[in-house]
């Protein structure tokens, strides 16, 4: 990757271990010397493998892969010194993580895998993948149907490459994330709209504003969702409300 340093990586790149296949792809590039072979062994497309490399490189702030293009040998790829160091750090972090999780089981310890996420998104909802619907061959998007305990369903729209790198499949535990500003909360029920999630609940807490009112609503299963309603509103604690969230505003993360 021209113009990038090749010695010291940023620790931010370790945020993807062991959440998805990005680090696995980096390992496979190191062992096979080929991005296409790494993609094949990881079970993802060549495009998804390159997305993994670009994402990790951006997070690391240094070049992780050197690629030789063309030539008699057909080209290849190898890890830089920083790439090797990143994998070593990831191995040590994964071993330490497994050691900590092994000391605890059940109860609040179940929150540990997702507790390390640092994000501006205030809505972090544990759920499971129910179904993946592939669009037409020319469409790069995948619709992921998610089950929130005990009986709420929402849908996320993500790229095929992201679905591959996350290794999404029915039954997989994930986190559904969305910004509070992407959640519009209205009194009562709301008419169905294409590609929009409608989630029913009750107001738990209300903070009045001059333009918008911030609303914390409770969902079945003791989950909470934060969003905004137009000001002024007649909402009160206990009011029945519906949250409206577009599918493309729901981000998925592995736990």
Secondary structure, 3 states (H helix, E strand, C coil): CCCCECCCCCHHHHHHCCCCCHHHHHHHHHHHCCHHHHHHHHCCCHHHHHHHHHHHHHHHCECCEEEECCCCCCCEEEECHHHHHHHHHHHHHHHHHHHHHHCCCCHHHHHHHHHCCCCCCCEEEEEEEEEEEECCCCCCEEEEEEEECCCEEEEEEEEHHHHHHHCCCCCCEEEEEECHHHCEEEECCCCCCCCEEEEEEEEEEEECCCCEEEEEEECHHHCEEEEEEECCCCCCCCCEEEEEEEHHHCEEEEC
